[in-house]
Amino acid sequence: MASPYDILGVTRDADEEEVLDAYRERVKETHPDHGGSARAFQAVKTAYERIEAGEVSPVSVHEGREAVEETDERPQYRVEFLNYERLDEHDWSLDDEDLFEKAADANLGNADYGEITVEESETLLEAAENAGLAWPFACRGGACSNCAVAVIDGEVPIPTSHVLTQEMIDRGIRLSCITTPVTEDTQVVFNVKHMPAMEDLLLSESRFNRAYGTD
């Protein structure tokens, strides 16, 4: 079995920035949507998590694929969403206390404002896609900001493997490809990838961009 450093293609004395850059590249290379395999993709994520946690034991490509037991009832979470691109058009701000009340009264299209249900085993991005929505994304591994959302209300924990700064996390920014809400009702603004400081973490490829012809 390869070491986490071997999987990311870095030396053991690599600094944090080198490890992060290597992780982002390997995520793109191994992602199933880009011609990779699910096992290799998961191995890359596990390798990065172990390096971040100071654990450097060998990683098996089978690790991280935990079986999900089927139960009659699974928790479901209601998420009210709003497209960030609509804020400027209506002179709204993420800091508006009544942001979602105004959105509800603005007669926005179904793709810009609405509700989705997120199951315990789904990420925000997966739930949006399962609801027929085209939210932006690229890597699906927490290695870019293409899928970023701003959590306005509710709790959305973020795992170890991601590229967000602590300042972004403190502002409520989360990555929809790797996060799931844990509160019954949550409000998020999606498509915040062009907020200040977020563009530095963008990747160029995404299904959203190909479908809509945007940057």
N, C-alpha and C positions, 0 to 999 in steps of 0.2 A: 504493500500500500504506500502511496506517495505521501510526503509530508505536506502540510498546508502551504509552505513556501514553494515547494515544487509545483503544486497545482496552480498557484498564482504566477509562477515563473519569476520569482524574486529570490534574492539571497537572504540568509537569516539576519544579516545586519542592515537590511533595507529599512529606511525610516518610514514614518506613518504616511507621508505623502506618496512615496513610491509604492507602498502596499495598496493604498487607495486607488492610485492610477492603474495599477496592474489588475485590481479587482474589477474596475469599470471595464477594462478591455476584455478580460476573460468572461465577464457576464455577457458582453455582446457576442463574443465568439461562440459561446456554448449555448446561448439561448435557443430553444426549439424553434422559435419564430424566425431565427436567422440561420437555420440549418444545423444547429447543435442538437444535443440530446438532453432529455430531462434529467438523467442521472448525472451527466457531466455538469450541468447547470447547478444542480443541488450540491454537488461536491465543491464547486467554486464558492457558493454561499457559505457552506460549512467551514471551508478552509479560512475564509475571511473572518468569520465569527470566532474561530479558535485563535487566530493571530491576535485579534482585538482583545480577546479575553486572556491572552497569555498562555493558551493551551496549544502545544505544538506537536501533539502525538499524531501518528499517521491517520489519514482520512480515507474511509472506504467510499466508493461511489454509491454504495447502497444506503449510506447514512442519511438521516434527515427525512426519509420517506416513511413517516409514521402512518400506520393504518388508522383510519377513522372509523370507529364503530358506528354502525347504523342503529339509530334509536327511533322510537315512534315519534318523539317530539324533540326538536332542536330549538335552541333560542333563536329568535329573529329580532332584528333591530331595524327600526324605522329611521331612514335618513332623508331629510329634506335638503335638496341641493339647489344651487344657483350658479350660473355661469359668470365667472369673473369679468368677461368681456362686456357684460351688460351694465356694469357699475358706472363706467364713464358716461355711457349713453344717457343714464338717468341721474347723473350727479350724485351717486351713492358712494358710500365708503364702507370698508370692512368694519370700521369702528361704530357704524350706526347701530344703535340699540334696537331699532325697529326695522333693520335691513330686510329680514324675511317677511315681515308684515307688508312692507312696501312692495316686495317682489310678488307677493301673492295677489296684490291689487293691480299689478302692472300689465296684466294680460300677456305675459311672456309665452313663448312657444314651449312645447313639451320638452324640447331638448335643452332649454335654458333654465327652466325652473320646474320643480316637481318633487316627487318622492320615490324612493326605491326601498325595497326590503333587503336587508343583508343577513344572510344566515351565518351561523357561527363558523362554518368551514369556508366562507367566502371572504375575499378581500373586497374593499370598496370598489376597486376597478372591476373585478369579476362580477360583482352584483350589478354594476352599471351596465356592463356588456350584456349580461343575462336579461336585463330589462330593455335591451335594444338601443342603448345609448352609446355614442362614440366619444368617450372621454379620452383625452390625449394620454399617450404613454410611449415608451421606447424600450427600456431594458427589462422591465418587469422584475427587477432584482434589487431595487433600492439604490442603484448606482447612478441615477440621474434625477433631474427635477421635472422632467416632462409631465409626469402624472401628479404633480403636487396639488394638494388641496389645502384650504385654510379652514380649520375647525372653529366654528363660531360658537357652538354650544354642544356640550356632550364630551365624552371621554373616548379618545382614540389612541391607545398605547402604541408606541413605536418600538420595533425590535432593534437589536444591536446593529445589524448590517444595513447602513444607509449612509448617504453623503451629506445630510443636512447638518448645518452648524447648530450649536446650542442656542444661538440667538434666534434662528429660524424656528426651532422646536418651541422655544419660549413664546414665540408669536403665534403658535398654534398651527404651524405648517406641518403637514404629514404627507407621506407618499402613499397614494391610493393603491399602488400595486402590492404593497406589503403590509397594509394595516387593515384592521377590522374594528368597528366600534364596539364598545362594551356597555353602553348605556342604551336604554330602551328607545330614546329619542335623541337624535343628533342632527345638527345643522352644519353643512359644509359648503364652502364656495370652491368649485373646481376650476381647473384651467388657470391657475395662478402662476404658471410657469414664467410669465413675463414680468412678474413683480421685480422690483430692484433687488439685485444680488442673486436672484434665482437663475437668470439667463446664463451665468457662468457655469452652471451645472447641467445645462441642456445637452441632449444628444440629438443629432440631426434626423435620425430615422424614427418614424412612428407610423402606425397604421392610421392614426388620426390625420397626420399631415398628408399622407398619400390619398386619403379619402376626400379631404377637403381642399387640398392644394394650398395650404398655408404653411408658414414657417413654424 
